[in-house]
Amino acid sequence: MACAFAATTPAPRGRLFICAAAALLALSPAVPTRAWCQAQGARVDTRFGPVETQAIAGDGTGPVRTDIRVRGASLGQVDGDAALVKLSVHDAADYVLVDAQLPDPQCRHRFTVLQVGPGDDATMSQPFGDCLVGFGARSAGGKLVVQLAQAGAAQPQTDPVVHEFVWMQDRMKELTNVLTRCEAAQTTAVSRWTPVEPAQAARVVTGTGRAWFHTAPLDECKLPSLFVIPGDVLTVSHVYGDYADVTYRNPRTGREAGGWLRLDRLATGTPKP
């Protein structure tokens, strides 16, 4: 479910960040959707001022370095050609992920998190997540959790490749469990989804052909044998990104099925007889 970043500058070549796209079809103006990341580039704006990267001129013999600047002042430096990713995980502070691209073809990425608050409050974590790529971010127990994935081919439903790191003041501590991509996407959605009011919950499947259920709000998490068809009526409980968390009850058999359906297959209205 990749999307184009709302970047102030073009994304560096080879950047592998994945960001949940905004909903293609909002259920109603009162039900907003949000991505786990908001912008990526050389500059992002937080509630407490801008964060920017500035390349450090060298003599050509050493590795490229980047200065990370908050409200115009240097907060620290990182190795590599760095880009910034503003995370949509809000508390009293804002969070920005620094994705530094390294010259080693076997280990292309290293990460740092910035916590930016009011006044002079800004903290930069120690580097973490070497050789992984960005996947998601969520909140757990009032703390930021960043999800990074192993690069390369993997079965999204069965292969545990997503590592989670929790914010601990000036470092990111890796959690012990490793998740599949679908498990990680579901965990993030549950922490970020928007509940739908009961009066707005009834929806009708539109479009043509089968509308497939997913185990998580990610295209690659499609269930191969569970679907609804145009005209079917179902109930939406939550919205996250391009997907709705739904329940369907078969009017003939009474059996129920639940999961995620793409929002662009759902609409208000009355099904045709």
Backbone hydrogen bonds, N-H to C=O, Kabsch-Sander energy under -0.5 kcal/mol:
donor,donor_aa,acceptor,acceptor_aa,energy
7,A,5,F,-1.9
15,R,12,P,-1.9
31,V,28,S,-2.1
38,Q,86,K,-2.8
39,A,86,K,-0.6
41,G,84,L,-1.8
44,V,51,V,-2.3
46,T,44,V,-0.5
46,T,49,G,-1.7
49,G,46,T,-1.3
51,V,44,V,-2.8
52,E,69,R,-2.8
53,T,42,A,-2.2
54,Q,67,D,-1.9
56,I,65,R,-2.2
57,A,55,A,-0.6
65,R,56,I,-0.5
66,T,78,V,-2.7
67,D,54,Q,-3.1
68,I,76,G,-3.2
69,R,52,E,-3.0
69,R,67,D,-0.6
70,V,73,A,-2.8
71,R,50,P,-2.9
71,R,69,R,-0.5
73,A,70,V,-1.8
75,L,68,I,-3.4
76,G,68,I,-1.1
78,V,66,T,-2.4
80,G,64,V,-3.8
81,D,101,Q,-2.1
82,A,80,G,-0.9
83,A,99,D,-2.0
84,L,41,G,-3.0
85,V,97,L,-2.5
86,K,39,A,-2.2
87,L,95,Y,-2.3
88,S,36,W,-2.9
89,V,87,L,-0.9
90,H,88,S,-0.5
91,D,93,A,-1.7
94,D,116,V,-2.9
95,Y,87,L,-0.5
96,V,114,L,-2.2
97,L,85,V,-3.4
98,V,112,T,-3.8
99,D,83,A,-2.8
99,D,97,L,-0.6
100,A,98,V,-0.7
100,A,110,R,-2.9
101,Q,81,D,-2.2
101,Q,99,D,-0.6
102,L,100,A,-0.5
102,L,108,R,-2.4
107,C,104,D,-1.4
110,R,100,A,-1.6
111,F,128,F,-2.6
112,T,98,V,-1.6
114,L,96,V,-3.1
115,Q,123,T,-2.8
116,V,94,D,-3.0
116,V,114,L,-0.6
117,G,115,Q,-0.5
117,G,121,D,-3.6
121,D,118,P,-2.0
122,A,120,D,-0.8
123,T,115,Q,-2.5
125,S,113,V,-2.9
126,Q,170,D,-1.5
128,F,111,F,-2.3
131,C,109,H,-2.8
132,L,129,G,-1.8
133,V,149,A,-2.6
135,F,147,Q,-2.0
136,G,147,Q,-1.7
138,R,145,V,-2.6
140,A,143,K,-2.6
143,K,140,A,-1.5
145,V,138,R,-2.9
146,V,165,F,-2.9
147,Q,136,G,-3.3
148,L,146,V,-0.5
148,L,163,H,-2.8
149,A,133,V,-3.3
150,Q,161,V,-1.7
151,A,131,C,-0.5
158,T,155,Q,-0.9
159,D,155,Q,-2.7
161,V,159,D,-0.9
161,V,179,L,-1.6
162,V,179,L,-3.1
163,H,148,L,-3.6
163,H,161,V,-0.6
164,E,177,N,-0.5
165,F,146,V,-2.5
166,V,173,K,-2.9
167,W,144,L,-2.7
168,M,171,R,-2.9
170,D,168,M,-1.9
171,R,168,M,-0.5
173,K,166,V,-2.6
173,K,171,R,-0.6
175,L,164,E,-3.1
179,L,162,V,-2.6
181,R,159,D,-0.5
182,C,156,P,-2.3
184,A,180,T,-2.6
185,A,181,R,-2.3
186,Q,182,C,-2.2
187,T,183,E,-2.4
188,T,184,A,-2.3
189,A,185,A,-2.3
190,V,186,Q,-2.4
191,S,187,T,-1.2
192,R,188,T,-0.9
192,R,189,A,-0.9
193,W,189,A,-2.6
194,T,239,V,-2.8
196,V,237,S,-2.4
200,Q,197,E,-2.0
201,A,198,P,-1.3
203,R,234,L,-2.6
204,V,267,A,-3.1
205,V,232,D,-2.6
206,T,265,R,-2.6
211,A,228,V,-3.1
212,W,210,R,-0.6
213,F,226,L,-2.4
214,H,260,W,-1.6
215,T,221,C,-2.4
218,L,216,A,-2.6
221,C,218,L,-2.2
222,K,219,D,-0.8
223,L,213,F,-3.1
226,L,223,L,-0.7
228,V,211,A,-2.2
231,G,205,V,-2.5
232,D,229,I,-2.3
234,L,203,R,-2.3
235,T,247,T,-2.7
236,V,201,A,-2.5
237,S,245,D,-3.3
238,H,245,D,-1.0
239,V,194,T,-1.9
240,Y,243,Y,-2.4
243,Y,240,Y,-2.2
244,A,261,L,-2.8
245,D,238,H,-2.7
246,V,244,A,-0.7
246,V,259,G,-3.2
247,T,235,T,-2.3
248,Y,257,A,-3.2
250,N,248,Y,-0.5
250,N,255,R,-3.0
254,G,250,N,-2.6
257,A,248,Y,-2.4
259,G,246,V,-1.9
260,W,214,H,-2.6
261,L,244,A,-2.4
263,L,242,D,-3.0
265,R,262,R,-1.6
266,L,263,L,-1.9
267,A,204,V,-1.7
